[in-house]
Amino acid sequence: MKAAIIVMTRNPGEGLRQVLEQVNRQNREFQRKLVVDSNSADQTCALAEQYGFEFISLGSRPFNHGGTRQWCVRQLEDMELVVFMTQDAVLASEDSAGRLLAYFDDAQVGAAYGRQLPRADASRLAAHARLFNYGQEPLLKTYADRGRLGIKTPFLSDSFAAYRVAALEAAGGFPEHVIVCEDMYAGAKLLMQGYTVAYAADAAVYHSHDYDLVQEFRRYFDTGVFQK
C-alpha cells in the first residue's frame, strides 16, 4: 500500500535533524515524505530539503490540530496510508514505521498508534506518563470494548500514528476545530464506523515532555474540556 509520512513542525530547532534522519533509515519505503510547517523562523525548511522531504509552509493558513491534519490528508491524493509524527518524536528503530504499518494488513484496522518511550533525560513524572499510557502488550480495540476500556477505547496519539485514508474520510476525517485530542476524536469516529484501532506496542518512538506544574495543569484542563 502506498504510504506517506508527515512531520508537523513549528520552530523545532536542531532536534528536527534526528527525527528526519531516523525516518530516512526506515526499512519501510514511503512514497511521500513531508514536513508541514507553521511559520517557523529557524532552519526547518533547509533541514527538510537536506533530508529529501517535501516542505510545505502553511503560510497565512491558521494552525489547528484537527483542521490542519485534515488539510494535509487532502493533499495526499493517491496515498492509502498516512503516518503523522510530531517534531519531537524520534523513531526508536529502523523497523518502527514498518511494524506500525503492518497492522493495516488487517482490512478492519482504520488507525494504529505506536508505543512512546521516555527520553533518556525524562523526568520521573514524564517517564511515568509514558509507562502508564503505553504498555508492553499490543491491543486491537473495537467499539464493543467501550464498556471495558472506557475512554481508553479511542485513545490515540498523533506523535506517532497512522491512518487508512479511505477509512478516515469515511468516518468524517479529523475535526476542523479542536484545541487538543483530534486523534482520539478520529479514533472514536472510526470505531463507530466499525473499524479497529490498533495499539502497536512493537513499534516505538522516543517522545516525552518535561512540563512544569502550570503547563501540566493547562494540558489536562484542555483534555478535560475535550472529553466533556
One Martini backbone bead per residue (centre of mass of N, CA, C, O) as a GRO file, in nm:
protein
  228
    1MET     BB    1   0.097   0.036   0.020
    2LYS     BB    2   0.059   0.362   0.002
    3ALA     BB    3   0.284   0.597   0.174
    4ALA     BB    4   0.283   0.860   0.415
    5ILE     BB    5   0.485   1.118   0.579
    6ILE     BB    6   0.423   1.347   0.859
    7VAL     BB    7   0.580   1.645   0.981
    8MET     BB    8   0.516   1.853   1.240
    9THR     BB    9   0.593   2.216   1.255
   10ARG     BB   10   0.758   2.453   1.505
   11ASN     BB   11   1.047   2.543   1.582
   12PRO     BB   12   1.248   2.271   1.634
   13GLY     BB   13   1.526   2.279   1.549
   14GLU     BB   14   1.792   2.058   1.565
   15GLY     BB   15   1.611   1.807   1.643
   16LEU     BB   16   1.499   1.743   1.355
   17ARG     BB   17   1.733   1.581   1.239
   18GLN     BB   18   1.681   1.311   1.390
   19VAL     BB   19   1.401   1.260   1.283
   20LEU     BB   20   1.476   1.247   0.975
   21GLU     BB   21   1.693   1.034   0.988
   22GLN     BB   22   1.507   0.802   1.093
   23VAL     BB   23   1.318   0.796   0.855
   24ASN     BB   24   1.548   0.729   0.639
   25ARG     BB   25   1.614   0.438   0.795
   26GLN     BB   26   1.381   0.295   0.702
   27ASN     BB   27   1.249  -0.022   0.577
   28ARG     BB   28   1.012   0.160   0.489
   29GLU     BB   29   0.852   0.281   0.225
   30PHE     BB   30   0.796   0.614   0.099
   31GLN     BB   31   0.626   0.807  -0.135
   32ARG     BB   32   0.598   1.031   0.098
   33LYS     BB   33   0.773   1.326   0.238
   34LEU     BB   34   0.673   1.554   0.502
   35VAL     BB   35   0.687   1.902   0.588
   36VAL     BB   36   0.466   2.073   0.808
   37ASP     BB   37   0.456   2.429   0.847
   38SER     BB   38   0.431   2.692   1.117
   39ASN     BB   39   0.613   2.954   1.080
   40SER     BB   40   0.912   2.925   1.086
   41ALA     BB   41   1.240   3.083   1.208
   42ASP     BB   42   1.422   2.861   1.110
   43GLN     BB   43   1.582   2.562   0.954
   44THR     BB   44   1.351   2.374   0.847
   45CYS     BB   45   1.361   2.388   0.539
   46ALA     BB   46   1.657   2.301   0.501
   47LEU     BB   47   1.629   2.025   0.641
   48ALA     BB   48   1.413   1.901   0.463
   49GLU     BB   49   1.579   1.919   0.198
   50GLN     BB   50   1.833   1.763   0.294
   51TYR     BB   51   1.631   1.492   0.357
   52GLY     BB   52   1.401   1.476   0.120
   53PHE     BB   53   1.167   1.671   0.184
   54GLU     BB   54   0.877   1.806   0.175
   55PHE     BB   55   0.788   2.155   0.181
   56ILE     BB   56   0.517   2.294   0.383
   57SER     BB   57   0.362   2.598   0.412
   58LEU     BB   58   0.095   2.755   0.573
   59GLY     BB   59   0.126   3.041   0.633
   60SER     BB   60  -0.185   3.200   0.675
   61ARG     BB   61  -0.273   2.940   0.778
   62PRO     BB   62  -0.426   2.823   1.036
   63PHE     BB   63  -0.369   2.645   1.320
   64ASN     BB   64  -0.498   2.303   1.367
   65HIS     BB   65  -0.499   1.995   1.479
   66GLY     BB   66  -0.731   1.900   1.286
   67GLY     BB   67  -0.748   2.086   1.033
   68THR     BB   68  -0.453   2.048   0.935
   69ARG     BB   69  -0.460   1.741   0.897
   70GLN     BB   70  -0.691   1.741   0.692
   71TRP     BB   71  -0.543   1.908   0.484
   72CYS     BB   72  -0.316   1.704   0.440
   73VAL     BB   73  -0.487   1.468   0.336
   74ARG     BB   74  -0.582   1.629   0.075
   75GLN     BB   75  -0.271   1.621  -0.050
   76LEU     BB   76  -0.234   1.291  -0.118
   77GLU     BB   77  -0.439   1.147  -0.296
   78ASP     BB   78  -0.304   0.817  -0.360
   79MET     BB   79  -0.295   0.757  -0.067
   80GLU     BB   80  -0.356   0.499   0.182
   81LEU     BB   81  -0.138   0.599   0.390
   82VAL     BB   82  -0.081   0.779   0.711
   83VAL     BB   83   0.182   0.940   0.887
   84PHE     BB   84   0.203   1.090   1.206
   85MET     BB   85   0.431   1.347   1.330
   86THR     BB   86   0.632   1.493   1.554
   87GLN     BB   87   0.920   1.694   1.609
   88ASP     BB   88   0.984   1.501   1.897
   89ALA     BB   89   0.981   1.221   1.741
   90VAL     BB   90   1.181   0.922   1.770
   91LEU     BB   91   1.269   0.662   1.613
   92ALA     BB   92   1.384   0.360   1.763
   93SER     BB   93   1.386   0.210   1.478
   94GLU     BB   94   1.404   0.076   1.149
   95ASP     BB   95   1.099  -0.077   1.209
   96SER     BB   96   0.872   0.108   1.319
   97ALA     BB   97   0.700   0.175   1.066
   98GLY     BB   98   0.656  -0.114   0.962
   99ARG     BB   99   0.507  -0.218   1.214
  100LEU     BB  100   0.274  -0.021   1.205
  101LEU     BB  101   0.175  -0.085   0.902
  102ALA     BB  102   0.116  -0.395   0.938
  103TYR     BB  103  -0.176  -0.363   1.063
  104PHE     BB  104  -0.310  -0.306   0.764
  105ASP     BB  105  -0.351  -0.604   0.675
  106ASP     BB  106  -0.597  -0.540   0.831
  107ALA     BB  107  -0.896  -0.422   0.704
  108GLN     BB  108  -1.015  -0.312   0.995
  109VAL     BB  109  -0.791  -0.111   1.017
  110GLY     BB  110  -0.789   0.249   1.066
  111ALA     BB  111  -0.582   0.262   1.317
  112ALA     BB  112  -0.242   0.340   1.442
  113TYR     BB  113  -0.030   0.319   1.738
  114GLY     BB  114   0.252   0.383   1.914
  115ARG     BB  115   0.508   0.360   2.122
  116GLN     BB  116   0.613   0.548   2.411
  117LEU     BB  117   0.928   0.657   2.504
  118PRO     BB  118   1.135   0.775   2.717
  119ARG     BB  119   1.368   0.974   2.757
  120ALA     BB  120   1.670   0.973   2.910
  121ASP     BB  121   1.593   1.281   3.045
  122ALA     BB  122   1.346   1.214   3.189
  123SER     BB  123   1.127   1.249   3.408
  124ARG     BB  124   0.940   1.075   3.626
  125LEU     BB  125   0.666   1.184   3.527
  126ALA     BB  126   0.711   1.138   3.222
  127ALA     BB  127   0.772   0.834   3.241
  128HIS     BB  128   0.504   0.748   3.372
  129ALA     BB  129   0.312   0.836   3.147
  130ARG     BB  130   0.422   0.631   2.940
  131LEU     BB  131   0.378   0.368   3.106
  132PHE     BB  132   0.068   0.406   3.141
  133ASN     BB  133  -0.016   0.445   2.818
  134TYR     BB  134   0.241   0.237   2.725
  135GLY     BB  135   0.254  -0.073   2.686
  136GLN     BB  136   0.377  -0.406   2.599
  137GLU     BB  137   0.093  -0.468   2.474
  138PRO     BB  138  -0.094  -0.535   2.229
  139LEU     BB  139  -0.395  -0.377   2.065
  140LEU     BB  140  -0.739  -0.440   1.978
  141LYS     BB  141  -0.995  -0.200   1.907
  142THR     BB  142  -1.343  -0.176   1.970
  143TYR     BB  143  -1.660  -0.073   2.029
  144ALA     BB  144  -1.713  -0.317   2.232
  145ASP     BB  145  -1.484  -0.201   2.449
  146ARG     BB  146  -1.611   0.045   2.608
  147GLY     BB  147  -1.696  -0.097   2.880
  148ARG     BB  148  -1.391  -0.179   2.955
  149LEU     BB  149  -1.209   0.093   2.854
  150GLY     BB  150  -1.341   0.341   2.772
  151ILE     BB  151  -1.147   0.612   2.694
  152LYS     BB  152  -0.928   0.401   2.581
  153THR     BB  153  -1.050   0.314   2.313
  154PRO     BB  154  -0.975   0.596   2.137
  155PHE     BB  155  -0.693   0.601   2.196
  156LEU     BB  156  -0.439   0.837   2.084
  157SER     BB  157  -0.128   0.940   1.896
  158ASP     BB  158   0.024   1.186   1.678
  159SER     BB  159   0.328   1.131   1.730
  160PHE     BB  160   0.248   0.809   1.637
  161ALA     BB  161   0.043   0.772   1.355
  162ALA     BB  162  -0.198   0.580   1.162
  163TYR     BB  163  -0.392   0.589   0.849
  164ARG     BB  164  -0.672   0.510   0.671
  165VAL     BB  165  -0.788   0.713   0.443
  166ALA     BB  166  -1.069   0.596   0.369
  167ALA     BB  167  -1.165   0.563   0.662
  168LEU     BB  168  -1.133   0.852   0.759
  169GLU     BB  169  -1.331   0.975   0.551
  170ALA     BB  170  -1.580   0.796   0.626
  171ALA     BB  171  -1.563   0.927   0.935
  172GLY     BB  172  -1.496   1.257   0.863
  173GLY     BB  173  -1.236   1.298   0.983
  174PHE     BB  174  -1.099   1.556   1.108
  175PRO     BB  175  -1.147   1.797   1.309
  176GLU     BB  176  -1.151   2.148   1.259
  177HIS     BB  177  -1.218   2.232   1.590
  178VAL     BB  178  -0.953   2.173   1.806
  179ILE     BB  179  -0.719   2.186   2.074
  180VAL     BB  180  -0.738   1.869   2.118
  181CYS     BB  181  -0.767   1.529   2.038
  182GLU     BB  182  -0.802   1.451   1.728
  183ASP     BB  183  -0.731   1.149   1.748
  184MET     BB  184  -0.965   1.051   1.933
  185TYR     BB  185  -1.189   1.144   1.752
  186ALA     BB  186  -1.114   0.969   1.509
  187GLY     BB  187  -1.122   0.701   1.662
  188ALA     BB  188  -1.422   0.708   1.740
  189LYS     BB  189  -1.534   0.721   1.450
  190LEU     BB  190  -1.410   0.455   1.356
  191LEU     BB  191  -1.547   0.270   1.561
  192MET     BB  192  -1.845   0.354   1.474
  193GLN     BB  193  -1.774   0.227   1.172
  194GLY     BB  194  -1.614  -0.066   1.249
  195TYR     BB  195  -1.335  -0.014   1.329
  196THR     BB  196  -0.996  -0.054   1.416
  197VAL     BB  197  -0.775   0.005   1.693
  198ALA     BB  198  -0.421   0.009   1.710
  199TYR     BB  199  -0.174  -0.111   1.934
  200ALA     BB  200   0.183  -0.072   1.874
  201ALA     BB  201   0.416  -0.201   2.085
  202ASP     BB  202   0.640  -0.274   1.843
  203ALA     BB  203   0.618   0.049   1.789
  204ALA     BB  204   0.865   0.307   1.836
  205VAL     BB  205   0.919   0.606   2.034
  206TYR     BB  206   1.081   0.898   2.133
  207HIS     BB  207   0.862   1.058   2.385
  208SER     BB  208   0.877   1.360   2.585
  209HIS     BB  209   0.766   1.576   2.865
  210ASP     BB  210   0.880   1.857   3.075
  211TYR     BB  211   0.655   1.975   3.270
  212ASP     BB  212   0.519   2.200   3.444
  213LEU     BB  213   0.256   2.263   3.645
  214VAL     BB  214   0.114   2.463   3.455
  215GLN     BB  215   0.131   2.294   3.195
  216GLU     BB  216  -0.013   2.046   3.309
  217PHE     BB  217  -0.279   2.182   3.373
  218ARG     BB  218  -0.350   2.281   3.087
  219ARG     BB  219  -0.353   2.007   2.951
  220TYR     BB  220  -0.578   1.874   3.136
  221PHE     BB  221  -0.791   2.082   3.089
  222ASP     BB  222  -0.819   2.048   2.782
  223THR     BB  223  -0.888   1.749   2.795
  224GLY     BB  224  -1.147   1.783   2.964
  225VAL     BB  225  -1.299   1.953   2.759
  226PHE     BB  226  -1.301   1.745   2.538
  227GLN     BB  227  -1.438   1.505   2.690
  228LYS     BB  228  -1.703   1.672   2.752
   0.00000   0.00000   0.00000
